[in-house]
Amino acid sequence: MRSALLAAVESGTWAWALDWDFFIALGALGFAFFAWRLASKTRDVTAEDEADRRARWRPILLPIAQSPGCTYSAASDL
């Protein structure tokens, strides 16, 4: 039993076989666009997260001067 593709090629009506190449190429381009868009969004979310992390950062403030009841001495740590 001969395949449909072989029969089409032998009869000279093989142009329909090129249509599959078009759809495969179209699918590959669609996938490439999807991957590019996903990478772009991931980069944007990462940048927003980094900015959010920097905005939440607060330095630790320690008292330097001696006050009544304070046992911390900045000079003793030097």
Kinemage of the C-alpha trace (Angstrom):
@kinemage 1
@onewidth
@group {chain A} dominant
@subgroup {mainchain}
@vectorlist {calphas} color= white
{ca met a 1} P 0.000 0.000 0.000
{ca arg a 2} L 1.503 3.340 -1.056
{ca ser a 3} L 1.472 6.358 1.183
{ca ala a 4} L -0.597 9.385 0.279
{ca leu a 5} L 2.487 11.597 0.179
{ca leu a 6} L 4.304 9.317 -2.233
{ca ala a 7} L 1.247 9.125 -4.452
{ca ala a 8} L 0.894 12.924 -4.439
{ca val a 9} L 4.559 13.439 -5.321
{ca glu a 10} L 4.413 10.970 -8.184
{ca ser a 11} L 1.258 12.522 -9.578
{ca gly a 12} L 2.739 16.025 -9.485
{ca thr a 13} L 0.291 17.460 -6.934
{ca trp a 14} L 2.791 17.699 -4.082
{ca ala a 15} L 2.106 21.388 -3.349
{ca trp a 16} L -0.215 20.464 -0.490
{ca ala a 17} L 2.745 18.912 1.377
{ca leu a 18} L 4.366 22.342 1.635
{ca asp a 19} L 1.415 23.582 3.660
{ca trp a 20} L 2.562 21.525 6.645
{ca asp a 21} L 5.941 23.242 6.540
{ca phe a 22} L 4.160 26.576 6.697
{ca phe a 23} L 2.131 25.547 9.751
{ca ile a 24} L 5.174 24.112 11.503
{ca ala a 25} L 7.122 27.332 10.840
{ca leu a 26} L 4.182 29.372 12.065
{ca gly a 27} L 4.016 27.296 15.238
{ca ala a 28} L 7.754 27.698 15.798
{ca leu a 29} L 7.466 31.469 15.390
{ca gly a 30} L 4.532 31.504 17.794
{ca phe a 31} L 6.515 29.543 20.349
{ca ala a 32} L 9.519 31.860 19.912
{ca phe a 33} L 7.306 34.892 20.487
{ca phe a 34} L 5.797 33.253 23.583
{ca ala a 35} L 9.258 32.472 24.998
{ca trp a 36} L 10.472 36.022 24.308
{ca arg a 37} L 7.391 37.504 25.981
{ca leu a 38} L 7.780 35.240 29.010
{ca ala a 39} L 11.447 36.214 29.391
{ca ser a 40} L 10.533 39.890 29.061
{ca lys a 41} L 7.851 39.670 31.739
{ca thr a 42} L 10.186 37.719 34.025
{ca arg a 43} L 12.824 40.437 33.666
{ca asp a 44} L 10.236 43.127 34.492
{ca val a 45} L 8.987 41.261 37.567
{ca thr a 46} L 12.568 40.747 38.754
{ca ala a 47} L 13.316 44.461 38.413
{ca glu a 48} L 10.139 45.368 40.311
{ca asp a 49} L 11.001 42.893 43.054
{ca glu a 50} L 14.507 44.322 43.358
{ca ala a 51} L 13.108 47.863 43.620
{ca asp a 52} L 10.589 46.716 46.230
{ca arg a 53} L 13.314 44.999 48.247
{ca arg a 54} L 15.461 48.137 48.181
{ca ala a 55} L 12.510 50.305 49.222
{ca arg a 56} L 11.834 48.117 52.263
{ca trp a 57} L 15.450 48.140 53.439
{ca arg a 58} L 15.966 50.040 56.674
{ca pro a 59} L 19.278 50.485 58.441
{ca ile a 60} L 19.629 49.319 62.006
{ca leu a 61} L 20.041 52.307 64.279
{ca leu a 62} L 21.926 51.830 67.517
{ca pro a 63} L 22.256 54.437 70.246
{ca ile a 64} L 25.735 55.939 70.459
{ca ala a 65} L 25.420 58.224 73.457
{ca gln a 66} L 25.072 56.814 76.948
{ca ser a 67} L 21.672 57.303 78.427
{ca pro a 68} L 20.347 56.302 81.835
{ca gly a 69} L 19.569 52.598 81.787
{ca cys a 70} L 21.455 51.930 78.594
{ca thr a 71} L 24.171 49.301 78.911
{ca tyr a 72} L 25.488 49.605 75.356
{ca ser a 73} L 28.798 51.345 74.889
{ca ala a 74} L 29.963 52.148 71.359
{ca ala a 75} L 33.548 52.573 72.546
{ca ser a 76} L 33.708 49.039 73.954
{ca asp a 77} L 33.097 47.525 70.509
{ca leu a 78} L 36.110 49.274 68.964
